[in-house]
Amino acid sequence: MDKDRIAGSAKDFAGKVEGTVGSMTGDAKTQAEGRAREAAGTVQNLYGQAKDAASDAADAAANYAKDAVDTAKSAYDSSGDTIRGGQKAMAKTVQDNPLGALLVAGGIGFALALLMTRPPRRPPPRWRYYG
């Protein structure tokens, strides 16, 4: 709670008391001063509330940013675990069936070699008819 809210509430209460005393005694000056002090206290209280709201909003934004960073960090960490798990699974598959892995690797290499040594396509010849 902000000190302006506390001071504003105290001024507001004191102004109400002073205004009530002025009303009971019939003193218009005391009553007016009480109302003025009450209004000043209300304004100061509202100012303190605005400062508290701004502070709370800043804290919420900082917490949101911290949570976003933590979430991104955990996603990054878990992606590394996923890659490591995939590498382990592939290594186990190769160990369990080395001939199949060798044939698959050879097929991929052969296909890449064909793609890289293939002559480029030539456009079809254009026939011109002279008549």
C-alpha positions in Angstrom: 0.0 0.0 0.0 1.4 3.4 -1.0 2.1 6.1 1.6 -0.1 8.5 -0.4 -3.1 6.2 0.0 -2.5 6.1 3.8 -2.1 9.9 4.1 -5.0 10.5 1.8 -7.3 8.2 3.8 -6.2 10.0 7.0 -6.9 13.5 5.5 -10.2 12.2 4.2 -11.2 11.0 7.6 -10.0 14.1 9.3 -11.9 16.3 6.8 -15.1 14.3 7.5 -14.7 14.8 11.2 -14.0 18.5 10.8 -16.9 18.9 8.5 -19.2 17.1 10.9 -18.0 19.2 13.8 -18.6 22.3 11.7 -22.1 21.2 10.9 -22.9 20.4 14.5 -21.6 23.8 15.8 -23.0 25.7 12.9 -19.6 27.1 12.0 -19.5 27.4 8.2 -15.8 28.1 8.0 -14.9 24.9 9.9 -17.4 23.0 7.8 -15.9 24.3 4.5 -12.3 23.6 5.7 -13.4 20.1 6.6 -14.9 19.5 3.1 -11.8 20.9 1.5 -9.5 18.7 3.6 -11.8 15.7 2.7 -11.5 16.5 -1.0 -7.7 16.8 -0.8 -7.6 13.5 1.1 -9.7 11.8 -1.6 -7.5 13.1 -4.4 -4.3 12.0 -2.6 -5.9 8.6 -1.9 -6.8 8.2 -5.6 -3.2 9.3 -6.6 -1.9 6.5 -4.3 -4.3 4.0 -5.9 -3.1 5.0 -9.3 0.6 4.5 -8.3 -0.3 1.1 -6.8 -2.0 0.1 -10.0 0.9 1.2 -12.1 3.3 -0.7 -9.8 1.1 -3.8 -10.0 1.0 -3.6 -13.8 4.7 -3.3 -14.0 5.2 -6.3 -11.7 2.7 -8.3 -13.8 4.5 -7.4 -17.0 7.9 -8.4 -15.5 6.4 -11.7 -14.3 4.9 -12.4 -17.7 8.2 -11.8 -19.4 10.0 -14.0 -16.8 7.4 -16.8 -17.5 7.9 -16.4 -21.2 11.6 -16.7 -20.9 11.3 -19.8 -18.6 8.9 -21.4 -21.1 11.2 -20.8 -24.0 14.2 -22.1 -22.1 12.3 -25.3 -21.1 11.2 -25.8 -24.7 14.8 -25.4 -25.9 16.0 -27.8 -23.2 13.3 -30.4 -24.1 14.1 -30.1 -27.9 17.7 -31.2 -27.1 16.3 -34.2 -25.3 14.1 -35.0 -28.3 17.1 -34.9 -30.6 19.2 -37.0 -28.3 16.3 -39.5 -28.0 16.0 -39.7 -31.8 19.8 -40.3 -32.2 19.7 -43.1 -29.6 16.7 -44.7 -31.4 18.5 -44.5 -34.7 21.7 -46.0 -33.3 19.7 -48.8 -31.7 18.0 -49.5 -35.0 21.3 -49.6 -36.9 22.8 -51.9 -34.3 19.7 -54.2 -34.4 19.7 -54.4 -38.3 23.0 -53.3 -39.7 22.4 -54.9 -43.2 19.1 -53.0 -43.6 20.7 -49.7 -42.5 23.5 -50.3 -45.0 21.1 -50.9 -47.8 19.1 -47.8 -47.0 22.2 -45.6 -46.8 23.5 -47.1 -50.1 20.1 -46.4 -51.8 20.1 -42.8 -50.6 23.7 -42.3 -51.8 22.9 -43.9 -55.2 19.8 -41.6 -55.6 21.9 -38.5 -54.8 24.6 -39.6 -57.2 22.0 -39.9 -60.0 20.6 -36.5 -59.3 24.0 -34.8 -59.2 25.4 -36.5 -62.4 22.4 -36.2 -64.5 22.8 -33.9 -67.5 20.7 -30.8 -67.5 17.5 -30.8 -69.4 17.5 -29.2 -72.7 14.6 -27.3 -74.1 12.8 -29.0 -76.9 13.8 -27.9 -80.4 11.6 -25.2 -81.9 10.4 -25.9 -85.4 10.0 -23.0 -87.6 7.8 -23.3 -90.6 8.6 -21.1 -93.4 6.0 -20.9 -95.9 
